[in-house]
Amino acid sequence: MRLRSLTLTLSTLALAACAVGPDYVAPVPPPLATTGPFLSVEAGVVTPTPLPDQWWRLYDDPVLDGLVADALAANTDVRQASARIQRARAALRGARAGQLPQTGLGAGTSYGRAAESTLPPGADREGFAYDGGLSISYEADLFGRVGRGVEAARADVEVAQADADTVRVLVVAETTRAYADAAGAAAQVAVAQDIVALLDRSIAVTSRRHEAGVESGLGLAQLQALREQRAAAIPLLQAERQAALFALATLTGRTPAALPPVAGERSVALTIATPLPVGDGSALLARRPDIRAAERRLAADTARIGIATADLYPRVTLGGSVGASAAGLGDLLTGGALRFLLGPLVDWAFPNTEAVRARIDAADAEAQGSLAAFDGAVLIALQETETALSTYARSLDRRQRLQAAEAAATRAMQISRARQREGTTNALERLDAERTLAEARAALAEQDALVSRAQIRVFLALGGGWSAQTPARADDVRS
């Protein structure tokens, strides 16, 4: 009868239980951050079309698709992030285990000598003793300590997943950037070599005219100096290309020697000629994994306030055990050797709760910090996106002007050649035209590489993702 009353009382308490601490409410970003297009959107540069998951496919380069697939599968940072997800999931399983009854099974044997006064007359004082028992306990989560722990652990898993997505976004962007840098450097090398070849032809013509006494030696010497200056830029560009390829190897989980040759074959700047799809502010905040991670950290820290608050209240554990102790193994199962215990265990830090309240204040401060971090992540995302869009638009403007400058320099060079052939000008005038054209072509090639970087920076700021479909590996791509 007493057992039934105890069970009924504890069951009533469990039904009336409530989780203490604040219930989580997701923070709301500033209204201006989620409505309307970005400030730096310009016609012909970007479009409000949603950003595709696999944004790097917009470059329409199968080699790049394969390299990105390699990076997502083998990059060491991605593998570390995946391991952190597994660790968080293991912690979640451990937290959920607290919602289940805990059982224990124990057995032991010992040899010893008992006091004579504790034994009946004639009994052997020395011998073996055997003991075995089964225990079971269950914490009645009356104030939500265990439930809040599961809530926090679940949010920690989501934080780890969002952090892993952030790593993947960075790895994809860095892989694309390294590939673009290698291609841009190769394009600049090709332009530099063309300029050197052009100057070699000019030097040959001017040298013949100098031998014929038509041109002075000053013009020839200056042309030769310009040629050597342009030739000196080639080794530096080649080193930049090699550095980009070495970085590409590391990003894809390879040694430099193991990078497939096809990864370095592109010699044209990587760029997208059409307006970039960028979506709007609401899509940005939903897509950026760092914002998602900040929001989930806030959820976990809010749940931990409840964990700390639950320590202000009694912790009730229902438990019981059954076992036996006997001098012989055969006596363990006899009725006289059996014992059992049943009852609740109450643990309550009262009235000295100052340490508990300190933990509550610390958890609340942690949550306030996480809220500030979330607000900061939103502001940084908008800043990075607007800056990237503005920089990209200005990069296109500069490239357009450099293209016009190259076209004008080409016309001036053609006029200078014709006038030199007609004998109406000398090598110095042609030298100026050669120098202007060389500078214009080199600047345009460099700007093409900068435009590629600016595009990738836009995609990185937008927090581009990917779908579950895995593109072909770079090793399988054949030109």
N, C-alpha and C positions, 0 to 999 in steps of 0.2 A: 504494500500500500504506500509506504514511504517512497519507494523507488518510482512508483507511478506518479506520485505528486511532484517529485523532483523533476522528472522528465517533462511533465506538463508545464511546469513553471519555466524551465529553460527553453522549451519550444515556444512559449508565448513571448519570451524575451527576444528570441531569434526573429520571430515574425515582426516584432515592433522595432527591430534594429534599423538604424539609419546611418548613412555614411556622413561623417562629420567633415568639416572643411568646405571650401567653396566648390561649387560645381563649375566646370569649365565652360566658358562662353568664348567662342572664337573672336579675335579682335577684328574690327572693321577698318579697312584701309581708308585713307582720305578720299572723299567722293571724287575729287578732281583727278585722282590717280586711276580711276576705273571707268571713266567716261570719255568718249571722244577720241580722236586720233592724237598722235604725238605732235608736239609743237614743231619738231624739225622735219615733218613730212613735207616733201616737195614733189610737185608733179613731174613725172618722168624719171624720178630717182627711186622712189619706193611706192608701194601700193598697199592699201589696207587689207589685201588678201591674207588669210591666215598663213602663218609660217608652216611649211610642211615638216613632218617629223624628221625625215632624213634630208635635212636642208643641203647637205653636201652634194646630193644628187643633182642639184640645180646646175652644177658645173659640167655635168654630162661627161665625166671622165671615169671610165671603168677602173683604171689603175687606182685612182683616189678612193673609189668605193671599196676596193679590196684592201687597201691600207687601213681604212677606217675600221673595217671588219676585223682585221688583225689586231688593231689597237684595242678594240672593245673586248676581244677575247684573251689577249695575252699581256696587255699593259700591266706593269707591276703595281701602279697606283690603283687601278681598277680591281686587281686581285685583292689588295689590302682592304679596299672598301667592301668587297664581297665578304671577306672574313669578318669584318666588323658587323655586318648584317647577321651572320651566323651566330656571333657572340651575343648580340642583342636578342635574337630568337631563343637562344639557350636560357638567357636570363628571364625571358617571358615564360618559358616552360617551368622554370623554378618558381616564379611568382604564382603561377596557376596551381602548382602543387600544394601551396598553402591553403587552397580551398577544399582540399580533399583530406580525409582522415589519414593520420600518420600511424603506421604500425611498426612494431619492433618485435623481434624474436631473439631470445637469449637463452643460452645453456652453458653450464660450466660444471667442472668437477674439481675437487680438492682433497688432499690428504692431510689429516691433522689429529690433534689430541684434544679431547674435550675435558672440561672440569668434572671431577668426580661427583660433585654435588648436583650437577645437571643431569646425571644419568641414573637410571634405575639400578638397584643392586645387581651385581654380576655382569653388567653390560661391558662390552669391550670399549675402552676409552679411546683407542686409536683406530683409524680406518678412513675409508673414502666417504665423501659426501657428494651428492649429486643434486643439481638444481636446474630447473627449466621454467620458462614462462613466456607468455605472449602479452604484449601491451598494445593498446590502441588509444589514440587521442585525437581530438578534433577541436580546433579553435572556433568557438561561436563568434563569428565576426559581427558583433553587435554594433560596432561603431565604424565599420568600413575600413579598418586598417588593411586587411588582406585585399579587399576589393580595390582600394585606392592603389595598392602596390601593383596589382595586375593592370590597372588603368595606366599607371606611370610606365610600366614595362612595355605595354603595348605601344604607347607613344614613343618610347625609346627605339623600338623596332622601326617605326615609321621615320624617325629622325635619321637612323642609320641608312634606311633606303633612300631618303632624300639626299643625304650626304653622298651616297654612292652615285646618285644621278648627277649631282654637282661635279663629281670627279669625272664622270663619263662625258659631260658637256665640255669640260676643260680639255680632256684628252682628245676628243673629236676635233675641237677647235685648234689645239696645238698640232695635231697630226696634219690637218688641212693647211695650217699656216706653214709648217715645215715643208710640206710638199710644194706649196705656192712659192716659198722662199727659194727652194731649189730651182723651180722652173723660172722664177723671175731672175735669179742670178745667171742661169744659163742663157736667158734671152739677152741680158745685158752683156754677157761675154760675146754673144754672137754679134750684137751691135758694135761693140768695141772692136772686134776683129774686122767687121765690115769697114769701120772708119779707118783702121790701120791700112787695110787693103786700098781704100780710096786715096789715102795720103801717099801710099807707095806709088800709085799711078801718077799722082800729081808731081811727086818728086822726080819720077822718071821723065815726065814731059819737061819739067822745069830744068832738069839736069841737061837734057839735050839742047834746050834753048840757051842755057848758060855756056855750054861748049861751043855753040855757034856764035856766042858773043851778044846774043839778044837780051839775056837776063843777067842781072848782077848776082854775085855769090851770096849776098845778104838774104835775098828771098829764098834761095835754096837752103841755106843754113837754118832759117826760121821754120821752113816746112819740115825739115828733118827733126828739129827740136820738138815741134808739135806732134810729129809721128811717134817719137819716143815717149812723150808724155801720155799719149793715149794708149800706147802699148803697155806702159807701166801699170795702168789700171786693171789690166786683164788678170794678173796673178791674184790680186786681192779679191776680185769677183769670183775667181775659181775657188779660192779658199772659203768664201762665204757659201758657195754652192755645196762644197764638201761638208761644211759644218752643218748645213741644213739636212743633208742626207744622213749624217751621223745621228742628229737629233731624231730624224724619222725612224731610224733603226731602233733607237732606245724606246721611242713611243710605241712601237709595234712589238716590243718584247724580243728584239733580236740584237745580236752583236753587229757592229758595222759591216763585217765581212759577209754576214748572212743576209743582208738586205738584197732583195731581188733586183737585178740590173734594170728592169722595166720601171722601177720607182724613180730613176734618174734620167729617163729618156726624154721627158717633156722639156722643150726649149722655148715654149710660148707662155707668156704670163697667164696665170690662172685667173679668169675673171668671168663675170656674168654680165652679158650685154643688156638684158632686159631689166626693168624696175624690180627691186627686191621686194618680196612679200614680207610684211612685218606685223600685220594684225593691228591690234590696238592695246590700250592700257590694261583693260580687264583680262585679255588673253595673256599679256605679259605676266601679270601677277599670278595667274593660275599656272603658268608654265614654268616659271623660274623655280628650280629646286631649292635654291638657298632660302627663298621666302617660305616655301613649304617646310623646310627643316626648322626655320625659326619659329613658325607657328606650332609645330609639333613639340618643340622644346618647351614652349610656353605651356602646352597642354600637360606635358610630363611634370613640369615644376609645379603647376597648379595642383595636380594630384598628390604631389609629395607634401603639400601643405596639409592635406587631409590625413596623410600617414602620420605626420608629426602631431597633429591635433588629436588623433585617436589615442595617443599615449596619455592624455589627460583623464581618460576614462578607464574603468577596469577592463582587464583582458581576461576573458573567461574561457577556459579550456576544459572540455568534457573528456574524461579519460577513464580507463579501466584496465585492469590486468588480471590475468589468471596464471597460476604457476604452481609448482610443487617443489619441495625439498625432501630428500630421503637419503638414507644410508645405502640403499641399493637401487639399481636401475629399475628393477621390477616393482619397487614400492612407489615410483613416481606417479603411476596412474591409479593408485588406490585412492579411495575417497578420503581417507584420513590424512593423506599427504597433500591434498589440494588446498590452495588458498586463492582468494580473489579479492579485488578492490574495485570500487566503483564510486565515482563522485567528481564534482567539478573542482577545478583549481582556479582561484582568483588571484590575479597579479595586478596591483594598483599602486602607483607611485603617488601616495597622498599622505600628508598634506603638502610635502615639499615638492612643488611642481615647477620651480624656477628653471631647472635644467630643461624640462619639457617645453616650457614657454620660450626659452631661448632658441630651441630648435625650431619652433613654430615661426618665430620672428626671422630666423635665418632662411627658412624655406620661403616665407613671404617675400623677403628681399630678393631671393633668387628668382622668384616669379616676376617681380617688378623689373629686374634686370632683363629677363627674357622678353618681356613686353617691349621694353625699350629697344632690344636687339631686333625684334620683329619690325617695329616702326622704322628702325634704321635700315633694315634690309629692303623695305619697300622704297624708301627714299633713294638708296644707293642704286637700286634696279632702275628707277626712273632716270636718275642722273646718268648712269652708264649708257642707257639706251639713247637718251637725247643727245649725249655727247658723241656717241658712235654714229648716229644718223647725221648729225651736223658735220662731223669730220668727213664722213663718206661723201656727202653732197659737195663739200668744198674740194675734196680730192678729185671728184669728177670735173668740177669747174677748172681746176688747175691743169688737169690732163687735156681738156678741150683747148685751153690756151696754148699749151705746149705743142699740141698737134698743129694748131695754126702757125705757131712759130717755126716748127719743122718744115711745114709746107712753104712758108715764105723763104726760109733759109735754103731750101732746095731750089727754088726759082732763082734766088740770088746766085747760087753756085752755078747753075746752068748759064746764066747771063755772063758770069765772070769767065767761064770756060770759053764761051763763044768769043768774047772780046779778046781773050788772050790769043786765041787762034788767029784772030784778025789782026793782031798786033796793036790794038788800041789800048791795051792795059799791060801791066807787068805782073810779076809773080807776087808782089806784096799785096796787091788788091785781091788776087786769087787766094792768097794766104788768109786774108781776113774772112773771105767767104767760106773757105774750108774750115776755119776755126769756128765760125758761127754755126755751120751745119753740124759739125762734130758735137758741139756743146748742146745743140737743140736735140739731136738724136739721142745722146746719152741721157739728157734730162728726161726725155719722154720715156725711155726704157726704164729709168729709175722710178718714174711716176706710175708706170703700169704696175710695178711691183707694190708700190704703196697703195694703189687702189685695191689690189688683191687683199692686202692686209686690212684695209679699212672695211671691206666687205665682210671678212671673217670676224672682225671686231663687232660688227653689227649683229651677226648671227650669235656670237658669244653673249652679247648683252641681252639678246632676246631669250636666252636660255633654251636654245634649240634642243630638241630631243630626238628620238628615233623610234621606229616601230620594232616589232618582234622579229620581223624578217631580217635575216643576216645576209648582207651582200657577199659576193664571191670574194675569196681571198686573193690578195695581190699576186701570190705565186701562181695562181691559175689564170691570170690575165695575160693574154698574149697580144702583142701589137700586130 
